[in-house]
């Protein structure tokens, strides 16, 4: 059986130096996108290099796990062998860019409601920090421990959603979205003006549910609940806000929406707000979580400022 060190001895002379740079950066970053940013390469180029490394060594090199990409035992052996040599060869090389606190790539974990809204905000934000940044939305995981670990490992830069357990390395910002409204398509044949719970009982409700690890269906899984919700016909439950609004704007279904998002989504979909006392006073609380060490990052501060406008 060939050992890792034997593979190194047999193959290191034939391997392109650039592939070794990619290998070492992947082991350090555990992420293809950030490796590309660090080395000044495109994601496809890093993926191509990773595939060449896999072919060359007949080894996966990097394995996908619930905590992101992790190096194999061979990859760690190769890293220990080649990294010191690369540091000696090019300690100040511009080809081997080191990560910095001012990185311009940001990964955001959130739900589909805020992904849509935030993406629009970024597209229309003229600020220099946002214009020069790259944003990736990724739901990643709904498990609390995994979300905390992802922040600690810097696999996620900001986690937006439900509250996380208290952690000394994380800052939590609370945003309260006040009031809910019933929403239907503009030309709904029955619902006009003010509607009552009795009127809504006769309609088909499309409900948005928060993604959860638990398979049980109960009221705690809904974004909102109120007296009488059990009497409404919740025929379809979806975890995509866009799916919910597409159904509502192209059928006679009804849904409920937080008041601070009404203006934005009314521009995007063929919907109107219904006057109703059914959900008056209901509020939703969301939480934005970042590492304390990143609290002064201007882009993350900008994201939090956008979120805080929802509480105004």
N, C-alpha and C positions, 0 to 999 in steps of 0.2 A: 504494500500500500504506500502510495507516494505521500509524504508529509507536506505541510504547507511550506516549510522552508526549502524542501527539495523543488517544489513548484517554482518558488522564487528564483532559485539558482538556475533552473532550467530555462526560465522564460524571460527574466528581466532584461536580457540583452536585446530581445526582439521587440519589446514593448515601446510604443511611442511615448515620449516624455509628456506630451499633452494629456495622454490617457492617465498617466500617473497623477498629474495635477487634479484631474477630475475625480479619480479614485479617492485621493486624500481629502478633497473638499467635500465629497459625498459622505465620507465617514464622519467628518467634523460637523457638517450641517444637517445631515439626515433628511435632506429635502432637495429634490431636483431643481425646483424653481430658484431657491436661494443659492444653490450652487452655481446656477447660471448667472445670477446677478453678481455673485462674488468674483467669478472668473470672466465676466463680460461676454458670456455665451448665451445663445438662445436655449429655451427649454428643449427643443427638438435636438439640438446639438449635444446637450448633456445626455439625453436619452440614447442617442446614437452611440456616444462614447461608452455609456454604461452597458449597452448591448455588446459592444466590441470587447469590453472587459469580461463580460460573462462568457462570450465565445472563447476568448483567449484562455481563461482559467477554468472553463467548464464548471462554473460555480455561479450561483445567483448574485453574489457580491452584496446586494442590498435586498432585504426582504421587507414586504409591507406587513405591518402589524397594526393593532388598534391604537398604538402610540406613535404611529408614523413609520417611516422607513428605518430599519435597523441593519447594521452591517453583520455579515456572516463571520464566522470564526476566521476563515481565510482572509476576508477583507481586513479584519483587525490585524492579522499577522502581516499582511502586505503594507498596511498603513504604518505599523511600527518599523518596518524595514525601510520604506521609501520616504516617509515624512521628514526625518532628520536630513536625509540627503537633499531633498528639495529645498529645505530651509538654508542649507549651505550653498546650494547652487544659485538660488534667486531670493535672497533675504529681502530685497527691496524691489523685486520685480513688479511692474504694473500689471503683468499677466496673472499674478496671483494676488488679487485684491482681497484684503482682509475685511471681515464684517465690521460695521461701525454702528454706533447708536443712531446715526442719522440715515440708516438704510431707507430706501424708497419703496420697498415692497412690504405690503401689509396684508395679513390674512385675517379675515373677520369671520367669526362663527356667530351665526344668528339664524332666525327663522325666515320663512319666505315673505312675511309681512314687511319686516324691516329691511330685508335684502333689496326688495323692489324700491322702497322709498329712499334708502341710503344711496343706492346706485344712481338714482335720478339726481340726488343732491350733489354727488361727486361730479357727474357729467356737467352740471351747471354751476359748479363752484369755480370762480375765477382766481381764487387764491393760489399763489405760487407753490405753496407746499402741496396742495392737493393736485394741482396740474402736473407736478413732477413725480407724483406717486403712482404706484401700481397697486390696485386692490384686487384681492381674490376672496370671494365669499365661499364659505365651506361650512356645512352643518356639522361635519366632523363626528360628533357623538353627543348623545343626550344624557349620558351617564355623568353624574356630578364629579366623581373622582377622576374620570378620564379628562373631563373639561379642565379641571384644576391642573392636572399633570401636563396637559397641552400648553397651558399658559406658562407653567414653570419651565418647560423645555423650549419655550418660544416657538412652538409649532403653530400657535395662534397668538396674534398680537392683541386682539380685543374680543372678549366673549360677551355677547349681548343676548339676554333671555331671562331665564329664571335665576333666582338667587343661588349663589354657591356657598358652601360651608365656609366658616371663618378661616382665613389663612393669612398669616403674618406677611406673606410676600405679595398679596393681592389687594388692590384698592377697588371698592365696589361703589358705583354711582347709582342712585335710585332715581328712576324717572316714572312719574305717575301720569297716565293718560286718563283724563277725567271725561266722564260721560260716554254713553254709547247711543247709537242711532240705528233704527231699522232702515234697510236699504233695499230698493227693488229697481227693475228696469224703468226707464223714463216713460214708456208707453204701457205700463201695467194696466190691464183691463179693469181691475177692481179697486186697487189701492190708490186713493187720491186723498190729499189733505191729511187729517189726523186719523190714525188707526188705533184700534183697541186690541187688547189681548184676545177677545172673542173673534175679532176679524182675522187676526194672525193665526188662530187655531185652524182656520179653513184653508190656509196657505201651506205650501211646501217650503220648509226651512232647510237651507243649505248651511251646515255648521262647520266652522273652522276648529280643528282640534290641535292641541299642542302635541308634537311627537313625544312619545314616552317609551321607555323600555318595557313597562308593564303592559300586558295585553288586555287587562280588564277595561271595560267601558263603564265609566261612571261620570258624574257631573264634575268631578275635580279635573277631568281631562279637558274640559271646555275652557276656552279663553274667558268666557263670561257665564254667569248663571244668575237666575232671578226666580222669584216666586212665579210659578206657572210654566216654567220652561219644560217640565215633564209632560205638559199637556200639548206641546207643540209637536208637529210632525217633522222630526229631524230625519228625513229620508236619506240624505247623503251627508257623510262626514268626510272632510278632506284635510290634509296637512299642508296643502298649497293654497295660499291666499289668492293667487292668480286663477287657479282652477275654480275656486268659489266665485270670484267676481265674473269670470267668463260665463259660468252657468247662470248667474243672476242677471247679467246684462243681455243674455240671449234666450231667456225663458221667463216664466212667471214666478220663479223662485224668489225667496226673500232671505236676506242674511242680516247680521248685525255687525257694526263697524265702530271702532273708537273714533270719537269726534275729531281729534287732532289730525286724523288721516283722511277725513272726508274730502277736503278741497283737492288734495293730490289725486286720489283715486277717482274722483268725479271727472277729472280731466282725461284720465286714461280709459275709463269704461263708460258705457251708456247706462248710467245709474242715477237715481235721485234719492234724496233723503225723505223719509216719512216722519211726520210728527207723531210721537207716541209717548205715553207715560210708562210704558212697560219696563224700560231699562233706565229711567231717569236716575241720575246720581251714581250709577255704577262706574267704577274706575278699574283700570288695569295697571299693575305695577311691573315694570321691566327693570332689569339691572344690567349695567355695563361694567365689565370687570377687566382690569389691566394690571400688569405687574407694577409694583411701586417704583421699581427702577426705571420704568418708562413713562412716569407721570408727567414729565416735562417735554416729551416728544410733541412737537407742534402739530403733526398730522393726527395723532391720537387725541390731542386736545381739541382739534377741529371736529373730529367725529363726535366726541362727547358734547361739544357745543351744539351740533346739529340735533343730537338726541334730546338735549335739554329744551329745545324749542317746542317739542311735543308736550312738555309739561306747562307751557305758558298759558 
